[in-house]
């Protein structure tokens, strides 16, 4: 009996191994077909669309003729918790466009009106204050041993305003000697350079020594995980969230904060310095300065002063400073 089961299992494994590459090739062919059409009228959008289309196709692993409404819903649910609402909305719009391409050719059986894209309301993240940041750093330095990985992550988030996904995609070789790194912007895939201060750099280099000596060795990600079942080798955003919440508790901070709160505080610091939104958008990897208002509209106490100064300027005929 065991021998028969063993043979059955081997036969099934051989059949799967023969089918799996074919499915992978089919998935990539479908992605390539769609991207070729997209490139015919868009010079750059296809670069951002490809990763999401490929991810969806790998998730459903079937031709468009066999895709069901349930497949789409399951994919949408798989994005919850690991991406911001606006990011999920963008991803599902890409998938909708992908499925529409096949629907227009009669190759999609599920009615397109069932493929709904929910509106992604942005989370109202609070910016972390400098006082709260110093509390966190003090608590982490008091730990024995000092959690260098988590400390480096928090200090880099504070100094750079990086998204969690961008932070987790950093590789060891991307760290440069001038306290900077080039990162691939998560939403637009463009490259930009981020900078951090000498104190952060000192902690980062202490962590780098630990990272290289202790491992893991099978991945080049700067912030890696030793979990055997990890798909990418990089630390997950959920792990960062859990660590951050634990540290907030130790620091006695009860406000609702998350790692993205550092991005808000980074943008607000720039706004208070009077940096134009166009430059802020480049520093944080936004495709347009218009989205900066989401971060700064509630954090510019100087707006009233500016408005009053321009009134005084007008009343004096341009003589007032």
MOVEN-V136252 format. One record per pair of residues at least 12 apart in sequence whose C-alpha atoms are under 7 Angstrom apart, sorted by the first residue. I is the first residue (numbers start at 1). J is the second residue. If there is no record, write none. Layout:
BEGIN
i:I j:J
i:I j:J
END
This chain:
BEGIN
i:23 j:61
i:27 j:57
i:27 j:58
i:27 j:61
i:31 j:53
i:31 j:54
i:34 j:98
i:35 j:50
i:48 j:188
i:48 j:189
i:49 j:94
i:52 j:91
i:52 j:94
i:53 j:94
i:53 j:95
i:53 j:98
i:56 j:75
i:59 j:75
i:64 j:102
i:64 j:107
i:64 j:108
i:65 j:107
i:65 j:108
i:65 j:109
i:68 j:110
i:69 j:110
i:69 j:114
i:69 j:115
i:82 j:237
i:82 j:238
i:85 j:120
i:85 j:121
i:85 j:122
i:86 j:120
i:86 j:121
i:86 j:122
i:88 j:120
i:89 j:117
i:89 j:118
i:89 j:119
i:89 j:120
i:92 j:117
i:93 j:117
i:96 j:115
i:100 j:112
i:125 j:257
i:125 j:261
i:126 j:257
i:126 j:261
i:127 j:261
i:127 j:262
i:127 j:264
i:127 j:265
i:128 j:261
i:128 j:262
i:128 j:265
i:135 j:251
i:136 j:247
i:136 j:248
i:136 j:251
i:139 j:251
i:148 j:203
i:148 j:207
i:149 j:207
i:152 j:200
i:152 j:203
i:152 j:204
i:155 j:200
i:156 j:196
i:156 j:200
i:157 j:262
i:158 j:262
i:158 j:266
i:159 j:196
i:160 j:194
i:160 j:195
i:160 j:196
i:161 j:262
i:161 j:263
i:161 j:266
i:161 j:284
i:162 j:263
i:162 j:284
i:163 j:260
i:164 j:237
i:165 j:186
i:165 j:237
i:166 j:183
i:166 j:184
i:166 j:185
i:166 j:186
i:168 j:223
i:168 j:234
i:168 j:235
i:169 j:221
i:170 j:183
i:170 j:221
i:170 j:222
i:171 j:220
i:171 j:221
i:171 j:222
i:172 j:220
i:172 j:221
i:172 j:222
i:179 j:195
i:179 j:196
i:179 j:197
i:179 j:201
i:180 j:193
i:180 j:194
i:180 j:195
i:180 j:196
i:181 j:193
i:181 j:194
i:181 j:195
i:182 j:194
i:185 j:285
i:188 j:287
i:219 j:233
i:221 j:234
i:223 j:235
i:241 j:258
i:241 j:259
i:244 j:259
i:264 j:295
i:267 j:280
i:267 j:295
i:268 j:295
i:268 j:296
i:268 j:299
i:271 j:296
i:271 j:300
i:272 j:300
i:277 j:289
i:277 j:292
END
